């Protein structure tokens, strides 16, 4: 069957490959139970009142109908009120807010809205896969801005010369950062936004972990001067409110960018059911502080798993953000030669613990593994002990 060149460039994605490896492991009936730490899909549950609001609204006839843009007005107003409380920033709920079917959907569709084929776009390396995927689908000419452990996984914006800044049409960031679990800082986003205004390029920050910074305050593009001219920021209820499977998110940005994104979505999808939107409204209004209540759980998980790994000789730094550990491959020549994806499969086969290879987030992630802290603490410790036992 004929397929497009863009599909070939897109590839099948690290999560799809890891899922195949997990399925193969499950088919080995004599193996220990799988401990899946490869996805940022938490075991923690949302407030029951949010689920009750959704359940009650499901019985309303409107919940089973298509939801056009006019139907999202109550949700947009809740987002605007949350934004004012959270950041002290006033936004127009009609012109500067867009409901999304998950922030991954928004970041993948934005390039289609603002780029022509061949336009140059800048991407962090490593970065979340949908950032690159959206640029590939839009036919962008992709420039990578490498991150490194030596710079604490923060980009050097001065490494990009003025001529390239002038050529760029879109710069996609994501702080707090997935996969490295670094929070980043406000100065970085301010500097990026200043370049966006100076060189007239769109600055997009993917920010689903804004309420899950365990150390320090998470940055936000909405605090940066100029965001309402050239900026757009993506937020999600998946992580902070533990609603990943419900696919609820939103973008806040400059009016022309929201209008363009809305136009693309108009030919791709409608919107989430009004019943799910009712749950999101409850989350943003009555349960706005809920994500911070998770900090203690994630901090305990992080610290106890790190203790096991470090006692077993695994060198790893302490992440500032909830949900992930960013682990270097053991300093063994044979393991380094194998590479992170092969070694992740090796660990899965020997330990029954599924991790995500860092190279799936870009070449800058080669030699690293991402562990998601998405199981109860005792199970995480068991997984860490299995990993230590499987290492040479």
NUPA-846137 format. One record per atom (N, C-alpha, C): x, y, z. Coordinates in steps of 0.2 Angstrom, whole numbers, plus 2048, in hexadecimal, padded with zeros to 3 digits. Each point is the difference from the previous one (the first is absolute). Layout:
N
XYZ;...
END
This chain:
392
8047FA800;7FC806800;804806800;7FF8057FC;803806800;7FF805806;805802803;7FF805805;8058067FF;7FE806803;8048067FF;807800803;8048057FD;807800802;800803807;7FB804802;7FF803807;7FF7FB805;7FC7FA7FE;7FF7FB804;8077FC802;8047FF7FA;8067FD801;804804805;8008077FF;805804804;7FD800807;7FA7FF801;7FD800807;8027FA804;8007FA7FD;8027FA803;7FA7FD805;8027FB804;7FA7FD804;801802807;805804802;800803807;8027FB805;803803805;8047FC805;7FA7FD805;7FB803801;7FB7FD804;7FD7F97FD;7FF8017F9;7FD7FA7FC;8057FA801;8078027FF;8057FB800;8007FD807;800804805;8007FD807;7FA7FC801;7FA8027FE;7FA7FC801;8017F97FD;8038007FA;8017F97FD;8057FC804;805803803;8047FC805;7FD7FE806;7FB804802;7FD7FE806;7FB7FA7FF;7FD8007FA;7FB7FB7FE;8047F97FF;8068017FE;8047FA7FF;8027FD807;801804804;8027FE807;7FA7FD803;7FA803800;7FA7FD803;7FF7F97FD;8017FE7FA;7FF7FA7FD;8057FA803;805802804;8047FC803;7FD7FE807;7FC7FB800;7FC7FE806;8047FF806;8067FE800;8047FE806;804806803;7FF8067FD;804806802;7FD803806;803804804;7FD804805;7FB8057FD;7FB802804;7FC8057FE;8038067FD;7FD8037FB;8038067FD;7FF806805;805804801;7FF806803;8018067FB;7FB8037FE;8008047FA;802808802;8068027FF;802807802;8028047FA;7FD7FE7FA;8028037FA;7FB8067FE;7FA801803;7FC8057FE;7FE804806;7FF8077FF;7FE804805;7F9800801;7FD7FA801;7F97FF802;8007FE807;7FE805804;8007FE808;7FB7FB802;8027FD806;7FB7FC803;7FC804805;802806801;7FC804805;7F98027FD;7FB801804;7F98017FE;7FE807801;7FC8037FB;7FE807801;7FB800806;7FE807802;7FB800805;7FA7FD7FE;7FC7FD804;7FA7FC7FE;7FB8057FE;800806803;7FB8057FE;8008017F8;8068007FD;8018027F9;7FD7FA7FC;8017FA802;7FD7FA7FD;7F8800800;7FE802806;7F9800801;7FD8067FC;8038067FF;7FD8057FC;8007FD7F9;8057FD7FD;8007FD7FA;7FA7FB7FF;7FF7FB805;7FB7FB800;7F9803800;7FF805804;7FA803800;7FE8047F9;8058037FD;7FF8037FA;7FF7FC7FA;8037F9800;7FF7FC7FB;7F97FE7FE;7FB801805;7F97FE7FF;7FD8067FD;8038067FF;7FD8057FD;8007FF7F8;7FB8017FC;8007FF7F9;8058037FC;802806803;8058047FC;8077FD800;8017FC805;8077FD801;8017FB7FA;7FB7FD7FD;8017FB7FB;8008047F9;7FF806800;8008047F9;8078037FF;8018017F9;8068047FF;801806803;806802802;801807804;8048047FB;7FC8057FE;8048067FC;803805804;8038057FD;804805804;7FB803805;7FA8027FE;7FC804805;7FF7FC806;8007F9800;7FE7FC806;806800805;8068027FE;806800804;800807804;7FB804800;801807803;8017FF808;7FC7FC803;8007FF807;8077FD802;8037FC7FC;8077FD802;8058067FF;7FF8037FA;8058067FF;800805806;7FA801802;800805806;8037FD806;7FF7FA801;8047FD806;8078007FF;8037FF7FA;8078017FF;802807801;7FD8057FE;802807801;800801807;7FB7FE804;800801807;8067FD804;8017FA7FE;8067FC802;8078047FF;8008027FA;8068047FE;801806804;7FB803801;801806805;8027FF807;7FD7FA802;8027FE807;8077FD800;8027FC7FB;8067FD800;8068047FE;7FF8057FC;8068047FD;7FF807801;7FA802802;7FE807800;8008047FA;7FE7FC7FB;8008027F9;7F88007FD;7FE8057FD;7F98007FD;8017FE7F9;7FB7FC7FE;8007FD7F9;7F88017FE;7FF8017FA;7FA8007FD;7FD7F97FE;7FB7FD804;7FE7F97FF;7FE7FE7F9;7FE8057FC;7FD7FF7FA;8058007FA;805805801;8058017FB;8077FD802;8027FE806;8067FE802;8017F9803;7FA7FD800;8007F9803;7FD7FB7FB;8037FA800;7FE7FB7FC;8007F9803;7FA7FD801;7FF7F9802;8047FB7FC;8047FB803;8037FB7FC;7FE7F9802;8017FC7FB;7FF7F9802;8077FD802;803802806;8067FF802;8058057FD;805802804;8058057FE;8057FD7FA;8007F9800;8047FD7FB;7FD8027F9;7F9800800;7FC8017FA;8028087FE;800804805;8018077FE;8078027FD;8057FD804;8078017FD;8017FD7F9;7FD7FA7FF;8007FD7F9;7FD8047FB;7FA803801;7FC8047FC;8038077FE;803803805;802807800;8058017FA;8057FC7FE;8048017FA;7FC8007FA;7FB7FD7FF;7FB8007FA;7FD806800;7FF804805;7FC806800;8058067FF;807800801;804805800;8068007FB;8017FA7FD;8057FF7FC;7FE7FD7F9;8048037FB;8007FD7F9;8057FB7FF;8007FB7FB;8057FB7FF;8078047FF;8057FD803;8068037FF;802806805;7FB802804;801805805;8057FE805;804804803;8057FD805;7FD801807;8017FB804;7FD7FF807;8067FE804;800802807;8057FE804;7FD7FC806;8047FA802;7FD7FB804;8067FF805;7FE7FF807;8047FD805;8027F97FE;8067FE802;8027F97FF;8047FE806;7FD7FB804;7FA7FD7FF;7FA804802;7FA7FD7FD;7F9803801;7FB7FB800;7FA802802;7FA7FB7FF;7FF7FF7F9;7FF7F97FE;7FF7FE7F9;7FB8047FC;7FA802803;7FB8047FC;8038067FD;805803804;8038077FD;8037FF7FA;8047FB7FF;8037FE7FA;7FB7FE7FB;7FC7FB802;7FB7FD7FC;7FB8067FC;7FE805804;7FC8057FD;8048047FA;806801802;8058037FB;8017FC7F9;8017FA801;8007FB7FB;7FA8007FB;7FA800804;7FA7FF7FC;7FF8077FC;802805803;7FF8077FC;8068017FB;8047FC7FF;8068007FB;805806802;801801806;804805802;8087FE7FF;804805800;8077FF800;802800807;8027FB803;801800807;807801802;801805805;807801803;7FF7FE807;8067FD802;8007FD807;804804805;7FE802806;804803805;8027FB805;8067FE800;8027FA805;800802807;7FD7FC804;801800808;8057FB802;803802806;8057FC802;800800808;8037FA803;801800807;804806803;8058017FC;805806802;7FC806801;7FB8027FC;7FC806801;7FA7FF804;8007FA803;7FA7FF804;7F97FF7FC;8017FE7FA;7FB7FF7FB;7FC8067FF;803806800;7FE8067FE;8038027F9;7FC8037FB;8038027FA;804807800;8058007FC;8048067FF;7FD8047FA;7FC805802;7FD8047FA;8058047FC;805801803;8058047FD;8047FC7FB;7FF7F9800;8037FC7FB;7FD8017F9;7FA803800;7FD8017FA;8018077FD;8038017FA;8028067FE;7FA8057FE;8018067FF;7FB8057FE;7FD7FE7F9;8047FE7FC;7FD7FE7F9;7FB7FA800;8027FB804;7FB7FB801;7FA802804;801804805;7FA802803;7FB8047FC;8038037FB;7FB8047FB;7FD7FB7FB;8037FA7FF;7FD7FC7FC;7FA7FB803;801800806;7FB7FB804;7F9803800;7FB7FB800;7F9802800;7FD7FD807;8037FB803;7FD7FD806;8067FD804;7FF801806;8057FE805;7FC7FC806;8007F9800;7FC7FC805;8057FE806;7FE802806;8037FF806;7FB7FB804;8037FE806;7FC7FD804;8037FF807;7FE806804;803800807;7FA801805;8007FC806;8047FB802;8017FB7FA;8067FC800;8027FD7FA;7FF7F8801;7FD7FD7FB;7FF7F97FF;8047FE7FA;8067FC801;8007FB805;805801805;804806801;805800805;7FE802807;7F9802800;7FE801807;803807803;8028047FC;803807802;7FB805800;7FF804805;7FB805800;8018067FB;807802800;8018057FC;7FF807804;8008057FD;7FF807804;7FD8057FB;7FD805804;7FC8057FC;8058047FB;806801802;8048047FC;8017FD7F9;8007FA800;8017FC7F9;7FA8027FC;7FA7FF803;7FA8027FB;8008077FF;802804804;8008077FF;8048027FA;8067FD800;8058017FB;7FD7FD7F9;7FD7FA800;7FE7FD7FA;7FA8057FD;7FC802805;7FA8047FE;8038077FD;805803803;8038067FD;8027FF7F9;8037FA7FF;8037FF7F9;7FA7FF7FB;7FA7FD803;7FB7FF7FC;7FD8077FD;800805805;7FD8067FE;8058047FC;8077FF801;8058047FC;8007FD7F9;8007FA7FF;8007FD7FA;7FA7FD7FC;7FA802804;7FA7FE7FD;7FF7F97FF;8017FC805;7FF7F87FF;7FC7FE806;7FC7FB7FF;7FB7FD805;8047FC805;7FF802807;8037FC805;7FB7FC803;8017F9800;7FB7FC803;8037FC806;7FD800806;8027FD806;7FB7FA802;8027FA800;7FC7FB802;8017FF807;7FA801804;801801807;7FB7FB804;8007FA7FF;7FB7FC804;8027FE807;806802802;8037FE807;800807804;7FD8057FE;801806803;7FF800808;7FB7FC802;7FF7FF807;8037FA804;8057FD7FC;8037FA803;808802801;802806801;807801802;8017FF807;8047FB802;8027FE807;805805803;8048037FC;805805802;7FF8067FC;7FE806804;8008067FC;7F98017FD;7FF8067FD;7FA8027FC;8017FE7F9;7FB7FD7FD;8007FF7F9;8008067FC;8038017FA;7FF8067FC;7FA7FF7FC;7FE8067FD;7FA8007FB;8018057FB;7FF7FF7FA;8018057FB;7FB806801;7FA7FE804;7FB806801;803805804;8057FF804;803805804;8068047FC;8017FE7FA;8058037FC;7FD8067FC;803806800;7FD8067FC;8007FE7F8;7FB8017FD;8007FF7F9;7FC7F97FE;7FE7FC805;7FC7FA7FE;7FA8017FC;7FC806802;7FA8017FC;8018027F9;8068017FE;8028027F9;8027FA7FC;8057FC803;8037FB7FC;8017F9804;7FC800806;8017FA804;7FA7FB800;8017FA802;7FA7FB801;8037FB805;7FC7FE805;8027FC805;7FA7FA801;8037FA800;7FB7FA801;8007FD807;7FA7FF802;7FF7FE807;7FC7F9800;8007FC805;7FC7FA800;7FE7FE807;7FA7FD800;7FE7FD806;8027F9801;8047FD7FC;8027F9800;8047FF806;805804801;8057FF805;7FE802807;7FF807801;7FE802806;7FA7FE803;7FB7FF7FC;7F97FD803;7FF7F97FE;8057FC7FE;8007F97FF;7FA7FE7FB;7FF8047FB;7FB7FF7FB;8027FE7F9;8067FC800;8037FF7F9;7FC7FD7FB;7FC7FB802;7FC7FC7FB;7FA8047FE;7FE806803;7FA8047FE;8028057FB;8068017FE;8038047FB;7FD807801;802804805;7FD807801;806804801;8008057FC;806805800;7FE8077FC;804805800;7FE8067FD;8078047FF;7FF8047FB;8058057FE;7FE807802;805804802;7FF807801;8058047FC;7FE8057FC;8058037FC;7FD8067FC;8058037FC;7FE8067FC;7FA7FE7FC;7FC8057FF;7F97FF7FC;8017FD7F9;8058027FC;8017FD7FA;8027F9800;8047FE805;8027F9800;7FA7FC802;7FC802805;7FA7FC802;7FB7FF7FB;7FF8067FC;7FC8007FA;8027FB7FB;8078007FE;8037FB7FC;7FF7F9802;8027FF806;7FF7F9803;7F97FD800;7FB805801;7F97FE800;7FE7FE7F9;8038047FB;7FE7FE7F9;8027F97FE;8067FE802;8037FA7FF;7FC7FA803;7FE802806;7FC7FB804;7F97FF7FD;7FE8057FD;7F98007FD;7FF7FB7FA;8067FE7FD;7FF7FB7FB;8037F9802;803800807;8027FA802;7FC7FD806;7FD804804;7FC7FD805;7FB805803;7FB7FE804;7FC805803;803801807;7FD7FF805;803801807;7FD7FB804;8037FF806;7FF7FB805;7F8801802;7FD7FA802;7FA800803;7FE806805;7FB802800;7FE805805;8007FD807;7FF7FA801;8007FC806;808801803;8047FE7FC;807801802;802807801;7FE8047FC;801807802;7FE802807;7FA7FE802;7FE801807;8047FE805;8047FA7FF;8057FE805;806805800;8028027FA;8058057FF;7FF806804;7FA8037FF;7FE806803;8007FF808;7FE7FA802;8007FF808;808800802;8047FD7FC;8077FF801;803807801;7FF8057FB;803806800;7FD805805;7FA7FF802;7FD805805;8007FD807;7FD7FB801;8007FD807;8067FD802;8047FD7FC;8067FC801;8068027FD;800807800;8068037FD;8077FE803;8007FF807;8067FF804;8017F9800;7FC7FB7FD;8017F9801;8077FE7FE;8038027FA;8067FD7FE;806801805;7FF806804;806801805;7FF7FA806;7FA7FE801;7FF7FA805;8047FA7FE;8027FF7FA;8047FA7FE;807801801;803806801;807800801;8037FC805;7FD7FF806;8037FB805;8007F97FD;7FB7FE7FD;8007F97FD;8067FF7FB;8018057FC;8057FF7FA;807801803;800805805;807801804;8027F9803;7FB7FD804;8027FA803;8027FA7FB;7FC8007FB;8027FB7FB;8078017FD;8018067FE;8078027FD;8057FF805;800802806;8057FF805;8027F8801;7FA7FC801;8017F9802;8037FC7FA;7FE8027FA;8027FC7FA;8088027FF;801807801;8078027FF;8057FD805;7FD7FF806;8047FC805;8027F97FE;7FB7FD7FD;8027F97FE;8048007FA;7FF8047FB;8058007FA;807802802;800805804;807803802;8047FA804;7FC7FD805;8047FB804;8027FA7FC;7FD7FF7FA;8027FB7FB;8058027FB;802806801;8068037FC;7FE8047F9;7F9801800;7FE8047FA;800808802;8048037FB;801807801;7FA8047FD;7FD804804;7FA8047FE;7FF806804;7FE8057FD;7FF807804;7F9800802;7FE805805;7FA800802;7FB8057FC;7FB7FD7FD;7FC8057FC;7FC805804;7FF8067FD;7FC805803;7F87FF7FF;7FF7FC7FB;7F98007FE;7FD7F9801;7FA800802;7FC7F9802;8007FC7F9;7FF7F9802;7FE7FB7FB;8067FD7FD;8068037FF;8057FC7FC;807800803;8047FB7FF;807800801;8037FF7F9;806804800;8048007F9;8067FD802;8017FA7FD;8057FB803;8067FF7FA;806802802;8057FE7FB;8017F87FF;8027FE7FB;8027F97FF;8067FF805;8017FA803;8067FE804;8068017FC;805802803;8078027FD;8037F97FE;7FE7FC7FC;8037FA7FE;8008007F9;8067FF7FD;8028007F9;7FB7FC7FC;7FE7FA802;7FC7FC7FC;7F9803800;7FD802806;7FA803800;8008067FC;805805800;8008067FC;8007FE7F8;8037FA7FF;8007FE7F9;7F97FE7FD;7FC7FD805;7FA7FD7FE;7FB8067FF;801806803;7FB8057FF;7FA800805;7FD805801;7FA801805;7FA7FC7FE;7FE7FF7F9;7FA7FD7FE;8017F8801;8067FE7FE;8017F9801;8017FE807;803804804;8017FF807;7FA800804;7FB8047FE;7F9801803;7FD7F97FF;8007FD7FA;7FD7FA7FE;8047FA804;806801801;8047FB804;7FE800807;7FF806803;7FE801807;7F87FD801;7FC8017FB;7F97FE800;8007F8800;8047FD7FC;8017F9800;8027FD806;805803803;8047FD806;7FC802807;7FD806800;7FD802806;7F8801800;7FD8007FA;7F9801800;7FE807801;805805800;7FE807801;8018037F9;7FB8047FE;8008037FA;802808801;8058027FD;802807800;8008037F8;800806800;8008037F9;8078027FE;8037FE7FA;8078027FE;8008077FF;805804802;8018077FF;8008027F9;8037FC7FB;8018027F9;7F98007FD;7FB7FE803;7F98017FD;7FE807801;803804804;7FF807800;8048047FC;8047FD7FC;8058047FC;8077FD801;8058027FB;8077FE801;803802806;7FE806803;802803806;7FF7FB806;7FB7FC800;7FE7FB805;8047F9800;8048007FB;8047F97FF;8047FF806;8007FA803;8047FE806;7FC801806;7FA802800;7FC801806;7F97FC7FF;7FD7FF806;7FA7FC801;7FB805804;7FA8007FF;7FB803804;7FC7FB804;7FF801806;7FC7FC805;7FA805802;7FA7FD7FF;7FA804802;7FE7FD807;7FF805805;7FF7FE807;7F87FF801;7FD7FB7FC;7F98007FF;7FD7FA804;8037FD804;7FE7FA804;801801807;7FC7FD805;801801807;8077FF802;802803805;807800802;8037FA801;7FD7FB804;8037F9801;8017FD7F9;7FC8017FB;8017FD7FA;8068037FC;800806801;8068047FD;8077FE803;8007FF806;8067FD803;8027F97FE;7FA7FC7FF;8027F97FE;8028017F9;7FE8047FB;8028017FA;807802800;802805804;807803801;8057FA802;7FE7FC804;8047FA802;8017FB7FB;7FB7FF7FC;8007FC7FA;8058037FB;8008067FF;8058037FB;807800802;801801807;8077FF803;8027F97FF;7FC7FB801;8027F97FF;8017FF7F9;7FD8037FB;8017FE7F9;8068047FD;803805804;8068037FD;8067FC802;8058017FC;8067FC801;804803807;
END
